[in-house]
Amino acid sequence: MPHWPTTPLTERFGLRYPIIQAPMASAATAELAAAVANAGGLGSYGFAMTPVDRLADEIAAIRRLTNQPVNFNFFCHAPPVPDPERDQQMADRLAPLYAAFDLSPPAGPAAAPYPTFSEAHLEILLPALPTIVSFQFGLPPRFHIEALKAAGAFIIGTATTVEEAVWLVEHGADVICAQGFEAGGHRGTFLRDPAASEIGTLALVPQVVDAVRCPVIAAGGIMDGRGIAAALMLGAAAVQMGTAFLGCPEAKVQPLHRRALHAGTDTRLTKAYSGRSARGIANRLIETLAAHEAEIPDFPLQQHFSRPLNAASALRGSTECLQMWAGQGAPLLRERPAAELLKMLAHEAAALLA
Ligand SMILES: Cc1cc2nc3c(=O)[nH]c(=O)nc-3n(C[C@H](O)[C@H](O)[C@H](O)COP(=O)(O)O)c2cc1C
């Protein structure tokens, strides 16, 4: 393996390579995070969809597989505002899709399928002495951040604009993950409308590097050694790659989704699945709601309407309503076990950087 230069993050996090497997709540497995961590990268685990009473067990499952640092990731969105009229409108709008999959429209008012980061999470997290904790959609209150830091954790915040990066540092982040427009999954945007925060990785990373004093992670559209080398040249101290790891057998990904990634040139930003802007491969559900994004229930209430369609789609072997998060680099996907992929990425990037 060629010599890797150290970066402020390889030193701070004790990594062999400045490569982070992105937290991906919908695809998270302990095996994926541990495989990357044990191979010298930073493995991550997205806990956003983990019920609080499962949190300790899932942390223990990761710890059984690795004693290396792992990035624990949470969402900290504002709690949604219920709106029964909007719920009804959504059920009506999606009626043809429910009928196509022989489903009844979901009953009752939409309920949030998972909570925002709270003191309940903190109580379980603190005794686990997390080394790295990252947040999407802003940060939790200052006293949560202080408690995590007192327990020895570094805090990563996700920014999609320079303004968000500066805000995150002012509110306690130690490291910024600069997430470009190309990124798969949810956009971390939290200060302005996502439509006003659509900056590509190539433009965003150097501006964030210039604006903050802390280490910056580049995310969005990075799929191979070329992307890694380019991001480091822009001043990033590490890269965070999500879509690239969806081809690993350790990731929890529907086979249909994985297959679609190879041809995934038509990705869209959509609120159709969760109520918050996220990038995925275009399909019938996304098309159906494309002109009605303003009517979609608050994040994450929209999952009340999309989950049954996603599940039915998977069961029927159809991509029509399947949630297929993907970054714009998806067709560059290579299917490999995570440790092998990580080493291949490191090798490619090191050769270019040399
Ligand atoms: C399937 C999927 C799920 C994701 N889930 C999360 C998540 O739970 N938390 C988070 O902070 N980011 C999440 N992201 C975004 C990633 O952290 C990262 O910003 C993104 O994958 C980078 O772009 P790329 O997919 O082009 O590599 C997700 C991305 C994907 C593709």
The ligand as a Gaussian input file, in Angstrom:
#p B3LYP/6-31G(d) Opt

LIG

0 1
 C      -28.900000       5.329000       1.405000
 C      -28.427000       6.589000       2.078000
 C      -28.835000       6.848000       3.383000
 C      -28.343000       7.996000       4.048000
 N      -28.698000       8.186000       5.361000
 C      -28.070000       9.163000       6.071000
 C      -28.220000       9.257000       7.481000
 O      -28.908000       8.454000       8.120000
 N      -27.572000      10.254000       8.133000
 C      -26.754000      11.149000       7.471000
 O      -26.189000      12.029000       8.121000
 N      -26.596000      11.087000       6.133000
 C      -27.217000      10.109000       5.427000
 N      -26.990000      10.010000       4.067000
 C      -26.124000      11.006000       3.389000
 C      -24.651000      10.628000       3.538000
 O      -24.213000      10.898000       4.856000
 C      -23.721000      11.413000       2.589000
 O      -23.874000      12.799000       2.770000
 C      -23.951000      11.085000       1.133000
 O      -24.140000       9.707000       0.939000
 C      -22.766000      11.550000       0.301000
 O      -23.028000      11.492000      -1.052000
 P      -22.800000      10.180000      -1.972000
 O      -23.990000       9.310000      -1.705000
 O      -22.779000      10.736000      -3.332000
 O      -21.525000       9.539000      -1.531000
 C      -27.478000       8.901000       3.373000
 C      -27.094000       8.620000       2.051000
 C      -27.542000       7.477000       1.410000
 C      -27.075000       7.210000      -0.013000

